[in-house]
Amino acid sequence: MNQPETRASDKKQTAASLLGFLMRSVIAGLALAFIVLYLWPNVSARFTHQPEVIADVPAAPISYADAVDRTAPSVVSIYTRTVELQQISPRLQKILGSPYVRRSRQDMGSGVLVSEDGYILTNNHVISQVQNISVGLWDGRFAAAQVVGSDPETDLAVLKIDLSGLPTAPLAEDTSVRVGDVVLAIGNAFGLSHTVTMGIISATGRNDLRSVLYEDFIQTDAAINAGNSGGALINYRGEVIGINTRNVGQAQGAQNIGFAIPITMAKDVMQQIVENGSVRRGSLGALFSDLPLTLQTDGSSVRRGIQVRDVTPNGPAWSAGIRPGDILLSIDGVEVGDARALLLMIAQRQPGGRVELQIQRDSEVFETYATLIQQPPLR
């Protein structure tokens, strides 16, 4: 074989070897890719910029009509009438012979039927200082309502009507709610009974509104208008998770900021009002104030402990050895750092209950026990 033929043969062998190597590499790569995708199916989503599917998050329903149908019949419209004395001008005083005239003022709100025998949860501010209360039902019936009791400290009240065949609201047993959960508000907005609005939970545990003494509000962007007070805030299953109470109106430059009282608090207040006529709350006999935030090494800030501002002589805190200037670190093993949250935590315990307190005085930390007394009226 001459030299040119030898070179041509060598080139063919080299090309064949290179082609074989490339084919083996492609096959091996495809096999490896198949194994990776089989074992880790979410890897492809990362490379194609697709969001990873989380299997345990339920898909949102297309319609919330079933949830509304489940709860709306138990939401009532409340209409109140108040007769007020209004001062008139000196000219009219001479004509009428009196410095005042009687004027009738009408208002409205909402409520939630919680029992077949006619108990209704609503807001205290809906029925406070009114003379006549009328309740309108889903089926068109109307009935006069009596006030069973009220609790201004949480802005809750309980009414009673005497009718038969009453629908009752499904109150949520699982009261855990998360920011982002879809919610619906049902109420008598501007006198338009059973108006439904939709939104999400914007925040939980709001306690700095200074609107009532005991605050633990659910914040939502579902529209809560005049007349919605006392109505139902429900989840996508139609379960009541809160009693709508107020909104931050456009007068303050706010939009879609409304608040509801968690159903756990509402049920506890209602039960005590029905059974006792009023709400009994625990008290330590001390006043507290927040401490300044402390900067941590990671750049975050935290508030650990609450300062004791004042102690009632011979009260539970005093008898436990607590004095003004001390710092309360924990109650029953739960660390505290917010004075208003602590006030609610103590109030939710019954008088006569015993609590363990961790106290810091200067550089000393010690534990002590206190027996709660009944909280006297604070307003």
N, C-alpha and C positions, 0 to 999 in steps of 0.2 A: 504494500500500500504506500502510495506516495505521500509526501508531507502535507499538501493541501487537504487531501481526503482525511488524514489523521486529525487535523485541526477541526475540520467540520464535524467529525464524529465526537470529538471531545466537547465541542460546543453543545451538540445535541444532548449528550449525557448530562452536562452541567445544567442545561435548561430543564431537563426532565427531573433532575434531583431537586432543583429550586421549586419547580411546580409541585412536586410531591411534598416538599417541606411546607409550602404554603397551604396546601390542602389539608395536611395533618393539623396545622396550627388552627385553621378555620374550624375544622371539626371539633378539635379540643376546646376551642373558645365557645362554640355553640353548646357543647355538652356542659361546660362549666356554668354558662349563663342559665341553662335549663335547670341545673341543680340549685343555683342560688335563688331563682324565681320560685321554684317549687318549695324550698325550705323557708324562704323569707319573701312572701308575696308583696309586702309593702315597700320593698326596695325599689320596684319599678315606679311607684308613685313619687318617690323622692327625686328620681332622675328626670321624670317628666313633669315635675312641679305640680303634681296632683295631690290634694289634701288626703291625708291618711284617714281611712274610714274607721270610726270607733263604733264597734258593734253594739255596745250597751247603751247608746243614746237613742231613744225612740224618735221616730220621725214625727214631725208636727202634723196634726190632723189638717185636712184641707178645710174643714169647717168646724166651728165651735158651737153649732146649733144644738147638738146633743147636750153639751155642758149647760147652755142657757136654758134649755127645756127642763133640765133636771132641777135647777135652782130658782129660776125666775118666778114660778108660782108662789114661792115662800117669801118673796120680797114684797113688802107693803109700802104704800104711800101714806105719809103722815101729814095731816093738816091741823094746824093749831090756830086758836083765836085768843087774843089778849085784849082786854079792855083797859085802856090807860087814861089817866087824867092829863090833859094838856092845857097849859096856861094860854090864855087868850089876851088880846089887846085890851087896853083900858076902855076903849069905846064899846067893844062887845061886852065887857064886864058890866057896864052901866045898863046895857040893853037886857042882858040875861040875868043880871043880879048875882053873878058868881065869877070868880077869877079863873075857873077851870071849866072845861067841857070834857065829856067822855068820848074817846075815840077808840074804835075797834081796829086792831092790827092783826092781820092774818099772815101766817108763815107756813113753811112746808119743810118736809124732810123725808127720810126713808127709815125702814126698819126691816128686821129679819125674823120671821116666825121660827122659833126653835123648839116648840113643843105642840102636840096636838090639842092641849088644853088652853092654848092661846097666849103663851108667853112670847113677848117680842123684845129682841135686843135692839137698842138704838143709841144715839148719842144723848148725853145729858143736855147739851146746849140746844138740842131740838125741842125739848119739852120743858126746859127750865122756865119757871115764872109765867106759865100760861094757864088760862082758865078752862079751856075746852080742847080736847084732843080727839080727832076723828081719824080712823084708819080705813084706807081703801085697799081692797084685795084684788088679786089677779082676776078673779071671776066676776068682778063688778060689784060685789057686796061692800057695804060700809058698816062700820061699827064704832061706837064710842069706846074709848080706851081709858083705863085707870092706871095711874102710876103706882107700881109696886114698890119701887125704890130707885135711887140714883146714886152715883158716885162721881162727884165733880173732879176728884183727884185723877181719874182716868178718862173722864168725859164719856161715861157709859151710864145707861139707864135701862130699866126693865119695865115694860108695859104689859097689860093683860086685857084681852078682849074675850067676850063670851059668845062664841060662835062654834058650830059643829062643822065637821068635815074640813078641817084646816090642813093645808099642806105644810110640811116642815122641811127646813133646810138641811141638807147633808153637811154636817160640820166635819172638817178634815181631821182624821185621826193622826195621819202622818203630817205633822206641822212643820217639817223641815222645808224651808224655801231657800232658793238660791237666786242671786242676782242674775238676771237674764231669763228667768222663768216667765212664760206667758201668763197673763192674768186678765180677767174681765171684771169690770165694775158695773153693778146693776143698781139702779135707783131712780128716784123721782126728780130727775134733773130739770130744773126750771118748770116744774109741774108736769113734765112729760113722763108719765109713769112708765116704769120698767125700761128705761133707756139703758142700752148696753154700750159700753166703750171698752176698747181693748188696748193693752200695752204690755209692758214687762215690769218685773221687779227691778227698780233702780238701785235700791240699797235696803239693808235691814239694820235693826238695832239703832235707829235714829233716836237719840235722847237729849238733843241739845236745842230743841225748838222753843223751850220755855213756854209752851202753850198750856200744859197741865203739869201736875206735880210728878206723876209717875209716867214716864215716857219710854216706849220701846217700839217705835213705829216701823211699819213696813212702808218704804217709799216706792211710789209707782208713777209711771208716766201715762197710765190710763186716765183719761179725762174724768176729774171729779169736780162737778159744778155745783152751784147752789141748788139745794134739794137732794143731792146725793148723800148728804151726811146721814149716817146710820144705816146705809145700804150695805150690800154684800160685795166683797172682793173675793173672787173665786178663781180656782186653778182650771186647767184645761179639762179636768174630769168633772167639773161642776161642783166641787167641794168648797165650802166657805173657809177661807184661810184668814180673813180679816173683816173688821167692821170699818167701813170708810168713815173718816172723821173730819178731814179738812184738806184744803189745798193752799198753796202759796200763789195768790192771784196775780194778775197782770199789773195790778196797782204797784206791786213790788218789782215789776219788770221781769217776772218769772212766767214760764210756760211749762205745762205738763209736769208739775211737781205736786203730787198729791200724797196723802198719808192715810194709813189704815192701822187700826189697833189689832194686833195678832189675836187670833181666835182663842189661843190658850189663855191669854189674859182675860178676854171677854167672857169665856166660859166660867172661869174662877170667880170673877166679880158677879156674874149672874147667879151662880149657885149660892154664893153667900147672901146676896140680896133676897133671893127667894126663900132661903132657909132662915136667915137671921134678920132680914129687913135692912141690913147695912153690911159694910165690909169691915172685917177685923184684920188689922195689920200689926206686925211685930215692930218693936222699936228698941233701940239701944240706949236711948236717952242721951244722944250726943249729936253734935253737928260736925260736918267734915268739909274740907276744901281740897281742891286738886293741888298737887305739887307741880313745880316746873318740870318740863321735859328734860331728860338727861341724854346727852349725846353719847352714842356707843362708838366703839373702835371701828366698826364697819361703816360709820357715817350715818346710821339710822338713829332715830331718837325714840325713847321709851319713857313711860311714867310708871315707876314702881312704888306703890304705896299711896296712901291718902292721909293727909294731916288731920289730926283731931283739933277742931277749932274751939269747941266748947263742950262741956260735960255737965249734965244736970246732977246736982248733989243728991246722993243716995239713990240714983237711978242705976240701971243695969251696968252701964259702962263704968260708972264711979265705983260701984261695989266690986267690979272686976279689976280695980286698980289702974284704970286708964285715966290719964290726965291730959288737959290741954297741952298741945305741943308734941304729944306722942304721934307716931306714924303707924297706922294700921296697914300691915303687909298682906294679910290673908284672913279669910273667914271660912271656917270648915275646910281648910286646905286649898281653897281657891284664891289665887292671887288677885289683888284688886289694884286698880289704878285710875278709876273714874268715880268721882263722888256721887254723881246722879245714878250711875249704874249700881253703886253700892246701896243707895237709898232704896231702889227698887228691889234689890236682892234681899234686904232685910225685911222690907214691907211684905214680901211674898211669903215670909215665914209666919207661923201662927204665934200669938202671944203665949207665953209659957214654955216655948221651945228653948233649948239650950244650944249655944253656938260656941265654937272654939275660935279664938282670936289670936293671931300672931302680931305682936307689938314690938316696935323699935323705939327705944328711948336713948337718945345720944348714940353711943356705940353698942349698947346692950340690946339683945333681942330675946324676948321671952313669950311664953304662951300663957293664955288665961282663958277663963270661961265666963260667959254671961248668960243670964236667963232673960229672955225678951219680955217686955211688957206690951200692953196694947197701945198702939199709936193714937195719941189724942188728936182731935180735929186740928188740922194745920192751917185752915183758912176761916 
